[in-house]
Each structure stands twice: as C-alpha cells, then as structure tokens.
Amino acid sequence: MMRIGMLTSGGDCQSLNATMRGVAKALYRMFDDVEIIGFEDGYKGLIYADYRIMDRREFSGILTKGGTILGTSRQPFKQMRIPDENGLDKVEAMKHTYRKLKLECLVVLGGNGSQKTANLLREEGLNVVSLPKTIDNDLWGTDVTFGFQSAINVATNAIDCIHTTAASHGRVFIVEVMGHKVGWLTLYAGIAGGADIILLPEIPYDMNVIVKALQMRNKQGKRFSILAVAEGAISKEDALLTKKELKEKKKNGPVYPSVAYEIGAQITERTGQEVRVTVPGHMQRGGEPCPYDRVLSTRLGAEAALLIKNKDYGNMVAVKNNEIVKIPLQEIAGKLKTVDPDCSLVKEAKMIGISFGDE
C-alpha cells in the first residue's frame, strides 16, 4: 500500500479543498492501493501526530467548498528550529511522524512560510511535493497561485459596492485590501473595481500627490473618490526609516487601527473632505472558490499526483504561461514575487489616470 500524507498550512483560502480533491482523485485513479493521511491544522498536526486516515468520500462534494476540511494553522518558519514549550524538537518530531506512518510522500498546500518548511523537510530527507496557495499571489516561480482570483473577486465586489454609496454622499472612500508585503491583490482589485487611487507596499506614496489627485477630481466635478489601499502601504518618508525607527515613530505618534485610517485622517486634515474606511478583512479569504480557481486547483492537484507517481519529489507544482510545470523547492523557498513598479500593468493603469501616489 502507498501512503500519502497531506496538510494545509498558513492562512486559509477558497480553493484548498478543491486542490486536495484534485490530488486525491488523481491518486485514486493512478494507484490501486493508496491511502491518504490527513494532518489536522497544518504542520501542527505533523509535529504532534494529529492525523486521520481519510475516506475517499471526504473528497467528494468539496470542489465548491471554501476553507479546508483538514483545518490549518500558522507555524512560523523562523520558529521551526526552536523547541516548543515542552522542549520538543519540531523538525525531528515531523520526521518521526512521517517515518512512523511509513509515508511515501508528504503533500503540502501552502504559501511562503509553508514552502520554506516544505523545503526544510526536503533537506532533511523527506519526500515532499507542494502546491502554491495564497491570496497574495506572491510565491516565486509561479504566474498565479490558487486562491488569488477568488480573493480578487471578493475585494473587487467590495469596491463595487462602495461606488454607489460614495457617489450618493460625495465622499472619499478607502477600501483596505489584504497584503502586508505585496500588492498584487490590491493592484488587480483596484483596477477591476475602478479605484481612482491605488496604494501598494512596493510603491511608497507621497501624501501631497494623493491630495493633489483628489483636488483634481473635485475640479473636474467628480463627487467622490475611491482609494484601494494595501494593508502594507507605506509613505515615502516611512520607507526611508529602519524597522526600529519606524516602530519608534508609531509608538510616539497617533495610534490608528491600520494604515487606511491613518491615510483617511491625513486626507480630512488637508482637504476637509469626509472620508470613510471599509475593511473587507477576512472576507477576502472566505466563500466559495470562483470557477477559475476551481479549474486551476484541479489542474495543479492532478499534476501533483503525477509527480508522486513518477517519484519526482522536492518540487512545487506551478503555472507558467498557462501550462502546469514543476519548480524545485530550493529555487522558490524564501523568495517573494513582488509588484514591479515599472511593470506593464502599473504603467497601463497610470495611462488611464489611476494614481499610485508616487508622482
């Protein structure tokens, strides 16, 4: 009997179940005798041997179901080599669980931190195949991650809904979109939702530029303005500070719930305009996966099963030019795919008048 371990790690997204389904259905067709062991709550389940033997029926009817039937948790990569409160060596514990269960391979569905841990386990001699999960689309080596398009749909819908109330009241609205380090989600949702100003972590903003853009819209007779702001948006002044200096500045300055509220307060102070902030938050991770993600997850899952069949371990399944490919884990682990400020998408957005607060 071939035994395959499977876990979902890090932040959840809409297509985790769909991807597990793709892996499982392909494995069941490729092998006459295969057993899938599901680890509860991500790497935590692997560390503490919290698992269950999954029934084939568990993979039916979950294509359209959001979240993850296995549960998930965040186990920071930087703490993987640090013993837990009871002195347990987490890496050795994971290796022990893997070998005790006599697994042929471990399938990991996760984002950046999860991929780094997957690569660590590969370096420790375990057979690993991973899949690219994250609503941020910031995984190196793949054009797109599953969960990204579904999150775009949610964030775009939030901006769409804001349009009518913004137009009715003639206000400035800020929609804060997920993305601490990378702005792909804000960029796509901002363009799709018709935002007037888009602020990304990769393009530090100048408040003077933002105010000028708002005043220009007022002169043009526009009753309202909408800003799509990434969680990690940062001003040009703050971008020049070290982490320590920035922490000290925030400690001694006004306290805001998030960057969107800080920007909103500054806009009101400088223009006198009424500003409202909307934070969709974890709604962007929830709900059912969109059709695009269902197809993508199915393709990625099937190819992951093929890698297992061919014993082609140590790879992440990825998308390149709409084709499914494999990327060695050591090539992608620890690398972020950020938005290039000079990329064509940003340039094209600027061509139609969208401001990024930088010029």
C-alpha positions as CSV (number, residue, x, y, z in Angstrom):
1,M,0.0,0.0,0.0
2,M,1.2,3.5,-0.8
3,R,0.6,6.0,2.0
4,I,0.5,9.8,1.2
5,G,0.4,12.5,3.8
6,M,-1.4,15.7,3.2
7,L,-1.7,19.0,5.0
8,T,-2.9,22.6,4.5
9,S,-0.8,25.3,6.2
10,G,-0.9,29.0,6.8
11,G,-3.7,31.4,6.0
12,D,-6.8,29.7,4.5
13,C,-8.2,30.5,1.1
14,Q,-11.2,29.5,-1.0
15,S,-9.5,26.7,-3.1
16,L,-7.7,24.5,-0.6
17,N,-10.5,21.8,-0.7
18,A,-10.6,22.0,-4.5
19,T,-6.9,21.4,-4.7
20,M,-6.9,18.5,-2.2
21,R,-9.7,17.0,-4.2
22,G,-7.6,17.2,-7.4
23,V,-4.7,15.5,-5.8
24,A,-6.8,12.7,-4.2
25,K,-9.0,11.9,-7.2
26,A,-5.9,11.6,-9.5
27,L,-4.1,9.4,-6.9
28,Y,-7.0,7.1,-6.6
29,R,-7.1,6.6,-10.3
30,M,-3.3,6.2,-10.7
31,F,-2.9,3.6,-7.9
32,D,-4.9,0.5,-7.0
33,D,-4.0,0.7,-3.3
34,V,-3.4,4.2,-1.9
35,E,-4.2,5.6,1.5
36,I,-4.2,9.4,2.2
37,I,-3.3,10.5,5.7
38,G,-4.7,14.0,6.5
39,F,-2.8,16.0,9.2
40,E,-5.0,18.3,11.3
41,D,-4.2,22.0,11.4
42,G,-1.2,22.1,9.1
43,Y,2.3,21.4,10.3
44,K,1.0,21.3,13.8
45,G,-0.7,18.0,13.0
46,L,2.6,16.6,11.6
47,I,4.5,17.8,14.7
48,Y,2.1,16.3,17.2
49,A,1.0,13.3,15.2
50,D,-2.6,14.6,15.0
51,Y,-3.9,12.9,11.9
52,R,-6.6,10.7,10.4
53,I,-6.9,8.2,7.6
54,M,-9.1,9.9,5.1
55,D,-12.1,8.2,3.4
56,R,-12.5,8.6,-0.3
57,R,-15.9,10.1,0.2
58,E,-14.3,13.1,2.0
59,F,-13.0,14.3,-1.3
60,S,-16.4,14.3,-2.9
61,G,-18.6,17.4,-2.9
62,I,-15.8,19.8,-1.8
63,L,-14.9,21.4,-5.2
64,T,-17.1,24.4,-4.3
65,K,-16.5,24.4,-0.6
66,G,-14.2,27.2,0.8
67,G,-11.8,26.8,3.7
68,T,-10.1,23.4,4.4
69,I,-11.6,20.2,5.7
70,L,-8.2,19.5,7.4
71,G,-8.0,22.8,9.2
72,T,-5.0,25.0,9.2
73,S,-2.7,27.0,11.5
74,R,0.3,29.3,11.2
75,Q,3.6,27.7,12.2
76,P,6.2,30.4,11.5
77,F,9.2,29.0,9.7
78,K,11.7,31.0,11.8
79,Q,10.4,29.1,14.9
80,M,10.6,25.6,13.4
81,R,14.1,25.1,14.8
82,I,13.1,26.4,18.2
83,P,11.8,23.7,20.6
84,D,8.2,24.1,21.8
85,E,7.3,24.9,25.4
86,N,7.9,21.3,26.4
87,G,11.3,21.1,24.7
88,L,10.1,19.2,21.7
89,D,12.3,19.4,18.6
90,K,9.7,20.2,16.0
91,V,11.7,19.2,13.0
92,E,12.6,15.8,14.5
93,A,9.0,15.3,15.6
94,M,7.8,15.9,12.0
95,K,10.4,13.4,10.6
96,H,9.4,10.9,13.3
97,T,5.7,11.2,12.4
98,Y,6.4,10.8,8.7
99,R,8.5,7.7,9.2
100,K,6.3,6.1,11.8
101,L,3.4,6.3,9.3
102,K,5.7,5.0,6.5
103,L,4.7,7.8,4.2
104,E,5.8,7.7,0.6
105,C,5.4,11.4,0.2
106,L,4.1,14.5,2.0
107,V,1.8,16.9,0.0
108,V,1.9,20.4,1.3
109,L,-0.6,23.1,0.3
110,G,0.7,26.5,1.5
111,G,2.2,29.9,0.9
112,N,5.7,31.4,1.5
113,G,6.3,30.2,5.0
114,S,4.8,26.8,4.3
115,Q,7.0,26.4,1.2
116,K,10.1,27.2,3.3
117,T,9.2,24.5,5.8
118,A,8.5,22.1,2.9
119,N,12.0,22.7,1.6
120,L,13.4,22.2,5.1
121,L,11.8,18.8,5.3
122,R,13.2,18.0,1.8
123,E,16.6,18.9,3.1
124,E,16.0,16.6,6.0
125,G,15.4,13.7,3.6
126,L,11.7,13.5,3.3
127,N,9.8,13.2,0.0
128,V,7.8,16.3,-0.5
129,V,5.5,17.7,-3.2
130,S,4.0,21.2,-2.7
131,L,1.3,23.3,-4.2
132,P,1.1,27.1,-4.4
133,K,-1.6,28.5,-2.1
134,T,-2.0,32.2,-1.2
135,I,-4.5,35.0,-1.9
136,D,-1.5,37.3,-2.2
137,N,-0.1,35.7,-5.4
138,D,3.4,36.4,-4.0
139,L,5.0,33.0,-4.5
140,W,8.1,33.0,-6.6
141,G,8.2,30.7,-9.6
142,T,4.5,30.6,-10.5
143,D,2.5,33.1,-12.5
144,V,-0.5,32.6,-10.3
145,T,-1.5,30.9,-7.0
146,F,-4.8,29.2,-6.3
147,G,-7.0,31.5,-4.1
148,F,-5.8,34.7,-5.7
149,Q,-8.6,35.1,-8.3
150,S,-11.3,34.2,-5.7
151,A,-9.9,36.9,-3.4
152,I,-9.8,39.4,-6.3
153,N,-13.5,38.8,-6.8
154,V,-14.3,39.5,-3.2
155,A,-12.2,42.6,-2.9
156,T,-13.5,43.9,-6.3
157,N,-17.1,43.3,-5.1
158,A,-16.3,45.4,-2.0
159,I,-15.1,48.3,-4.2
160,D,-18.1,47.9,-6.5
161,C,-20.5,48.1,-3.5
162,I,-18.7,51.2,-2.2
163,H,-19.2,53.1,-5.6
164,T,-22.9,53.7,-5.1
165,T,-22.7,55.0,-1.5
166,A,-19.7,57.1,-2.4
167,A,-21.4,58.7,-5.3
168,S,-24.6,59.3,-3.3
169,H,-22.8,61.1,-0.5
170,G,-19.9,62.7,-2.4
171,R,-17.3,61.3,0.0
172,V,-13.8,59.9,-0.2
173,F,-13.9,56.1,0.5
174,I,-10.9,54.0,1.3
175,V,-11.1,50.2,0.9
176,E,-8.3,48.4,2.7
177,V,-7.2,45.2,0.9
178,M,-5.1,42.4,2.3
179,G,-1.4,42.4,1.5
180,H,1.2,43.4,4.1
181,K,4.3,43.0,1.9
182,V,3.0,42.5,-1.6
183,G,0.3,44.4,-3.5
184,W,-0.9,42.1,-6.3
185,L,-4.4,41.7,-4.8
186,T,-4.8,45.4,-4.3
187,L,-3.5,46.1,-7.8
188,Y,-5.9,43.8,-9.5
189,A,-8.9,44.6,-7.4
190,G,-8.2,48.3,-7.6
191,I,-8.1,48.2,-11.4
192,A,-11.1,45.9,-11.7
193,G,-13.1,47.9,-9.2
194,G,-12.4,51.3,-10.8
195,A,-10.4,52.8,-7.9
196,D,-9.1,56.3,-8.5
197,I,-6.0,55.8,-6.4
198,I,-4.2,52.6,-5.7
199,L,-1.5,52.4,-2.9
200,L,0.8,49.4,-2.8
201,P,3.7,48.4,-0.4
202,E,6.1,48.3,-3.4
203,I,5.3,52.0,-4.4
204,P,5.7,54.3,-1.4
205,Y,3.2,57.1,-1.6
206,D,3.5,60.9,-1.2
207,M,0.5,62.4,0.7
208,N,0.9,65.6,-1.3
209,V,0.4,63.6,-4.6
210,I,-2.7,61.9,-3.1
211,V,-4.2,65.2,-2.1
212,K,-3.4,66.7,-5.5
213,A,-5.1,63.8,-7.2
214,L,-8.2,64.3,-5.0
215,Q,-8.3,68.0,-5.6
216,M,-8.0,67.5,-9.4
217,R,-11.1,65.2,-9.3
218,N,-13.0,67.8,-7.4
219,K,-12.1,70.4,-10.0
220,Q,-13.3,68.1,-12.7
221,G,-16.7,67.9,-11.0
222,K,-16.3,64.4,-9.6
223,R,-18.4,64.0,-6.5
224,F,-16.4,61.1,-5.0
225,S,-13.1,59.3,-5.0
226,I,-12.2,55.7,-4.1
227,L,-8.8,54.6,-2.8
228,A,-7.8,50.9,-2.9
229,V,-5.1,50.7,-0.2
230,A,-3.0,47.6,0.6
231,E,-2.5,46.8,4.3
232,G,1.2,47.3,3.9
233,A,1.1,50.6,2.0
234,I,3.8,52.9,3.2
235,S,4.7,56.6,2.8
236,K,7.9,57.7,1.1
237,E,9.1,59.2,4.5
238,D,8.4,56.0,6.4
239,A,10.0,53.8,3.7
240,L,13.3,55.5,4.4
241,L,13.3,54.5,8.0
242,T,14.7,51.4,9.5
243,K,12.3,48.9,11.2
244,K,13.4,50.2,14.6
245,E,13.0,53.8,13.7
246,L,9.5,53.1,12.2
247,K,8.4,51.2,15.3
248,E,9.6,54.1,17.5
249,K,7.7,56.7,15.3
250,K,4.5,54.7,15.5
251,K,4.9,54.3,19.3
252,N,5.2,58.0,19.8
253,G,2.7,59.2,17.2
254,P,-1.1,58.9,16.9
255,V,-2.5,55.4,17.1
256,Y,-4.6,54.2,14.2
257,P,-6.3,50.8,13.7
258,S,-4.5,50.5,10.3
259,V,-2.8,52.4,7.5
260,A,-6.2,53.1,5.8
261,Y,-7.4,55.1,8.9
262,E,-4.1,57.0,9.1
263,I,-4.4,58.0,5.4
264,G,-8.0,58.9,5.9
265,A,-7.2,61.2,8.8
266,Q,-4.5,62.9,6.8
267,I,-6.8,63.4,3.8
268,T,-9.5,65.0,6.1
269,E,-6.9,67.2,7.7
270,R,-5.6,68.5,4.4
271,T,-8.7,68.7,2.3
272,G,-11.6,68.9,4.8
273,Q,-13.3,66.1,2.8
274,E,-15.3,63.4,4.6
275,V,-13.5,60.1,4.5
276,R,-14.9,56.6,5.2
277,V,-12.9,53.5,5.6
278,T,-14.1,50.0,4.7
279,V,-12.0,46.9,5.6
280,P,-13.3,43.7,4.0
281,G,-10.7,41.8,6.0
282,H,-11.0,38.0,6.2
283,M,-14.0,38.1,3.8
284,Q,-11.3,38.0,1.1
285,R,-10.3,34.5,2.2
286,G,-13.8,33.2,2.6
287,G,-16.7,32.0,0.5
288,E,-16.6,29.5,-2.4
289,P,-13.8,29.4,-4.9
290,C,-14.5,31.1,-8.2
291,P,-14.7,29.0,-11.4
292,Y,-11.1,30.0,-12.5
293,D,-9.7,28.8,-9.2
294,R,-11.7,25.5,-9.4
295,V,-10.1,24.7,-12.7
296,L,-6.6,25.8,-11.6
297,S,-6.8,23.8,-8.4
298,T,-7.9,20.7,-10.3
299,R,-5.0,21.0,-12.8
300,L,-2.5,21.6,-10.0
301,G,-3.7,18.8,-8.0
302,A,-3.7,16.3,-10.8
303,E,-0.1,17.3,-11.7
304,A,1.0,16.9,-8.1
305,A,-0.3,13.3,-8.2
306,L,1.7,12.7,-11.4
307,L,4.9,13.9,-9.7
308,I,4.2,11.4,-6.9
309,K,3.6,8.6,-9.4
310,N,6.9,9.4,-11.1
311,K,8.6,9.8,-7.7
312,D,9.6,13.3,-8.8
313,Y,9.9,14.7,-5.3
314,G,11.2,18.0,-3.9
315,N,9.2,20.2,-6.3
316,M,6.4,22.7,-6.2
317,V,3.7,22.5,-8.9
318,A,3.4,25.9,-10.6
319,V,1.9,27.7,-13.5
320,K,4.0,29.2,-16.4
321,N,2.3,30.7,-19.4
322,N,-0.9,28.8,-18.5
323,E,1.0,25.5,-18.5
324,I,1.5,23.4,-15.3
325,V,5.2,22.9,-14.6
326,K,7.4,21.8,-11.6
327,I,9.8,24.1,-9.8
328,P,12.5,22.8,-7.4
329,L,11.6,23.8,-3.8
330,Q,15.1,25.1,-3.2
331,E,14.6,27.6,-6.0
332,I,11.5,29.2,-4.6
333,A,11.7,28.8,-0.9
334,G,12.1,32.2,0.8
335,K,11.6,34.3,-2.3
336,L,8.8,36.8,-2.7
337,K,7.2,37.8,-6.0
338,T,6.6,41.5,-5.6
339,V,4.9,44.0,-7.9
340,D,7.5,45.7,-10.1
341,P,6.6,49.5,-10.0
342,D,7.7,49.6,-13.7
343,C,5.6,46.6,-14.8
344,S,3.2,47.0,-17.7
345,L,0.1,46.6,-15.5
346,V,1.1,49.6,-13.4
347,K,2.0,51.6,-16.5
348,E,-1.3,50.9,-18.2
349,A,-3.2,51.8,-15.0
350,K,-1.4,55.1,-14.9
351,M,-2.2,55.7,-18.6
352,I,-5.9,55.7,-17.8
353,G,-5.5,58.1,-14.9
354,I,-5.1,55.9,-11.9
355,S,-2.8,57.5,-9.3
356,F,-0.3,55.4,-7.3
357,G,0.5,58.3,-5.0
358,D,4.1,58.4,-6.2
359,E,4.1,61.1,-8.9
